[in-house]
Amino acid sequence: MTGTRPSGDARPAEEEPASPDTPSGPKQARSRVTRRHLLEAAVACLAEQGWAGSTVAVVAERAGVSRGAAQYHFPTREDLFTAAVAYVSEERSAALRDLFHAGPAARPAVVEAIVDLYTGALFRAALQLWVAASNEEQLRPQVTELEARLGRETHRIAVELLGADESVPGVRETVQGLLDMARGLGLANVLTDDTARRARVVAQWSRILDAALG
């Protein structure tokens, strides 16, 4: 935040910048915890209340910090929510890699794990952000850049876990088709519980990948 902090918003101790005369380690650690709580609360609010109901004040209350503390970390609402979706997406990508840390794994398990990325609270939060970005000029560039970056990273992870050779014609498009399918299942799951049909689609896509990737 570039202006002065409102006088009614006392800055929590963890938000004070470290002075040259004091150890910065504990304060930095508390600041990281506060930031993480804000990011996780922002994603939860987006998923549950949508863009219109997800204000900085609502997120701060859910995270257990003051509004001033939230604005210390994220000067604007747009900064907060794009950072939140990016943070949790990166956490989920890391978790996906950790599930298959030994490298390529059984394709049905990989397909199911990728689909899971698109059928939880994170996807619902991202969907709310996309809808908001379609109507809000100041938000659109950040969300467009975020979506492109996360799309590239998810594609790269999928290629790695599936053991796919993208030098073979058609393989890149097959992997992208898998990701598009997973996103479509995520959309279907927003309104109704699509678990039964999703299981059949995952099984079929596993067979398609086996045939296409060898």
C-alpha positions in Angstrom: 0.0 0.0 0.0 1.5 3.3 -1.1 -0.4 5.7 1.1 -0.5 6.1 4.9 -2.2 3.4 6.9 -5.6 4.3 8.4 -5.2 5.4 12.0 -7.9 2.9 13.1 -5.9 -0.1 11.7 -3.2 -1.0 14.2 -0.5 -2.9 12.5 0.1 -6.3 14.1 3.6 -7.0 15.4 4.3 -9.5 12.7 3.9 -6.9 10.1 6.5 -4.4 11.4 9.5 -4.3 9.0 12.7 -5.3 10.7 14.9 -2.4 11.7 18.7 -2.6 11.3 19.0 -2.9 15.1 16.7 -5.9 15.6 16.9 -9.5 14.6 14.7 -10.0 11.5 14.4 -13.8 11.6 11.3 -14.2 13.9 9.5 -11.3 12.4 10.1 -12.5 8.9 8.8 -16.0 9.9 5.7 -14.5 11.4 5.2 -12.4 8.2 5.4 -15.5 6.0 2.8 -17.2 8.2 0.5 -14.2 8.0 0.9 -14.1 4.2 0.2 -17.8 3.9 -3.0 -17.5 6.0 -4.2 -14.6 3.8 -3.6 -16.6 0.6 -5.4 -19.7 1.9 -8.3 -17.6 3.2 -8.6 -15.7 -0.1 -8.9 -19.0 -2.1 -11.5 -20.3 0.4 -13.5 -17.1 0.2 -13.4 -17.1 -3.6 -14.6 -20.7 -3.8 -17.4 -20.2 -1.3 -18.6 -16.7 -1.8 -17.5 -15.7 -5.3 -15.7 -12.5 -6.4 -18.5 -10.2 -5.3 -18.5 -11.5 -1.7 -14.7 -11.8 -1.4 -13.5 -8.4 -0.1 -10.2 -7.8 1.5 -12.0 -7.2 4.8 -13.7 -10.6 4.6 -10.5 -12.4 3.8 -8.6 -10.6 6.6 -11.3 -11.6 9.1 -11.2 -15.2 8.0 -7.4 -15.2 8.2 -7.5 -13.7 11.7 -5.6 -10.5 10.8 -6.5 -6.8 10.5 -7.4 -5.3 7.2 -4.3 -3.2 7.5 -2.1 -6.3 7.8 -3.7 -7.7 4.7 -3.0 -4.5 2.7 0.5 -4.5 4.0 1.1 -7.7 2.1 -1.2 -7.1 -0.8 -1.9 -3.4 -1.7 -4.9 -4.1 -3.9 -7.7 -6.6 -4.0 -6.5 -7.8 -7.4 -3.0 -8.5 -6.0 -4.4 -10.5 -3.2 -6.6 -12.9 -5.2 -4.3 -13.5 -8.1 -1.4 -14.2 -5.7 -3.8 -16.5 -3.8 -4.7 -18.6 -6.8 -1.1 -18.7 -7.9 0.2 -19.8 -4.5 -2.3 -22.6 -4.0 -1.9 -23.8 -7.6 1.9 -24.0 -7.1 1.3 -25.9 -3.8 -1.0 -28.4 -5.6 1.5 -28.8 -8.4 4.2 -29.5 -5.9 2.0 -32.1 -4.2 1.2 -33.7 -7.6 5.0 -34.0 -8.2 5.5 -35.4 -4.7 2.9 -38.1 -5.3 5.0 -39.4 -8.2 8.4 -38.4 -7.1 10.0 -41.5 -8.7 9.0 -40.2 -12.2 6.5 -41.6 -14.6 3.8 -43.7 -12.9 0.8 -45.8 -13.8 -1.3 -43.7 -16.2 -4.7 -44.3 -14.5 -3.2 -42.9 -11.3 -1.7 -39.9 -13.1 -4.9 -39.1 -14.9 -6.9 -39.3 -11.7 -4.5 -37.0 -9.9 -4.6 -34.5 -12.7 -8.4 -34.5 -12.8 -8.4 -34.0 -9.0 -6.6 -30.7 -9.6 -9.6 -29.4 -11.4 -12.4 -30.7 -9.2 -11.7 -29.1 -5.8 -12.0 -25.8 -4.1 -8.9 -24.4 -5.9 -10.6 -24.8 -9.3 -13.8 -23.2 -8.1 -11.8 -20.3 -6.8 -9.9 -19.9 -10.1 -13.2 -20.1 -12.0 -14.5 -17.2 -9.9 -11.4 -15.2 -10.7 -11.7 -15.9 -14.4 -15.3 -14.7 -14.5 -14.3 -11.6 -12.6 -11.4 -11.0 -15.0 -13.8 -11.1 -18.0 -15.6 -8.1 -16.6 -12.9 -6.1 -14.8 -10.2 -4.5 -17.0 -7.8 -4.0 -14.1 -7.9 -7.7 -13.2 -7.7 -9.2 -16.6 -4.0 -8.8 -17.4 -2.9 -10.4 -14.1 -5.3 -13.4 -14.5 -4.4 -13.9 -18.2 -0.7 -14.0 -17.3 -1.3 -16.3 -14.3 -3.4 -18.7 -16.4 -0.8 -18.9 -19.1 2.0 -19.6 -16.6 0.0 -22.2 -14.7 -1.1 -23.9 -17.9 2.5 -24.3 -19.1 3.5 -25.7 -15.7 0.6 -28.2 -15.5 1.4 -29.3 -19.1 5.0 -29.8 -18.3 4.2 -31.9 -15.2 1.7 -34.0 -17.1 4.3 -34.8 -19.8 6.8 -35.8 -17.1 4.4 -38.0 -15.1 3.0 -39.7 -18.2 6.4 -40.4 -19.6 5.2 -38.7 -22.9 7.6 -38.0 -25.8 6.4 -34.8 -27.3 8.8 -35.2 -30.3 6.3 -37.8 -31.6 3.6 -36.2 -33.7 0.3 -35.8 -31.9 1.6 -36.5 -28.4 1.6 -32.9 -27.3 -2.0 -32.5 -28.5 -3.0 -35.7 -26.7 -1.6 -34.4 -23.4 -3.3 -31.0 -23.9 -6.5 -32.9 -24.7 -6.2 -34.6 -21.3 -5.9 -31.3 -19.5 -8.8 -29.8 -21.4 -10.9 -32.8 -20.5 -9.9 -32.5 -16.8 -10.9 -28.8 -16.9 -14.3 -29.8 -18.5 -14.9 -32.3 -15.7 -14.1 -29.6 -13.2 -16.7 -27.3 -14.8 -19.3 -30.2 -14.7 -18.6 -30.7 -11.0 -19.3 -27.1 -10.1 -23.1 -27.6 -10.3 -23.6 -31.3 -9.5 -21.7 -34.2 -8.1 -20.2 -35.8 -11.2 -18.2 -38.5 -9.4 -19.6 -41.6 -11.1 -19.3 -40.3 -14.7 -15.9 -38.8 -13.9 -14.6 -42.3 -12.9 -15.7 -43.8 -16.3 -14.2 -40.9 -18.2 -10.9 -41.2 -16.3 -10.7 -44.9 -17.1 -11.4 -44.3 -20.8 -8.8 -41.5 -21.0 -6.2 -43.8 -19.4 -6.9 -46.3 -22.2 -6.6 -43.5 -24.8 -3.3 -42.4 -23.4 -1.9 -46.0 -23.4 -2.8 -46.3 -27.1 -1.5 -42.9 -28.0 1.7 -42.8 -26.0 2.6 -46.5 -26.2 
